[in-house]
Amino acid sequence: MATRPSLACGLKGSLSVSEGNNRVIPAWWGILMLGFCLLAGCTPRRPATDLYVDAVALRELGQNELAIGKLNAVIAADPDFALAYAELGKAYQALGDQAKALTAFEKAAQLAPWSAQDHLNLARIHETLGNDAPAAQAYARAAELDSKSFAALMGAARCYLKAGQYAKSQMYCELAEKAGAKPEETLFLLAQAHEAQKDYGRAIEVYRRLLTVNRDDPNVLRSLGVAYLKAGQYDRARQILALVAQKRPEDGAALRDLGYCFVKLGDNDQAMQMYRKAVDVDGKDWEACRGLGVALMLKARETQDGGLETEAVRQWQRSLLLRPDQPKRDVLEKLIREHSKLQNSLEGLNY
């Protein structure tokens, strides 16, 4: 039964006048009509509700185009029907029309600002579209409304991280963990948030905690190795990345990082070997080509080998061809142009 009776429906009898003899209809008749309307649900919302129920049934049957027609009729009858906008967003999303889905979800959240689910729907469509900052805000609003929602808390952590708001990402990771989320769901994001803030010590601690849950996971191991590398602990990084390369010899990124460790440790032979393996795994890895050029040039200076120097320049040129807009392009171009033994070849790396 509707909650808002139409006053016009109830008052019509007491205010109307017969056109034939201008006789005023008695007041008791108006009262009787008002009571009848209250019992019968005489409001404009009833047909909108019926249409909504039909639309939901159609959408659940996969008849999304028909559902959209019904839902638009619902909205025409009652523009403030928040549930209709939420279902409309789902129907458009099922049909792949993300822009219209976004508009519908935005309207649903606007009409029902207290609804965690509507903000969650809005956050998810923003994230699908790559709108990281609005997605993070919508997830955060959903988490504010439902502090136990792991989907909202982790969504906020994930999207704030992608949006470059690392402190907020860290905060939502910690809130999710306090709310009871499993460590494997929170710790990887938390470590990434610390790492993005250049707090490598805490990132290492979190990665090590994660390894107690996912023991010997190559992805976690590689992340831990890179964190050690960024912290300047090259020997520890080498040990861990060597383990990753052993477990996953097809992991070109791990081989590339291992090559960098050897460069920093002064072992140019091992560095060249690791970089060559990385290039063999992925010939389009511009970072591996650039790193190989650095290792070759350092070895060329050590041995006065002109052939190695020529190969180094060739690898740098290949790197620029693969990624023309890479960081420190100007440094690499200068090294190629001058072939100078006065230049610091380590500048060619970008860590």
Summary of the structure (lengths in Angstrom):
residues: 351
radius of gyration: 32.4
end to end distance: 65.7
largest distance: 119.3
contacts: 1162
relative contact order: 0.04
helix: 75%
strand: 1%
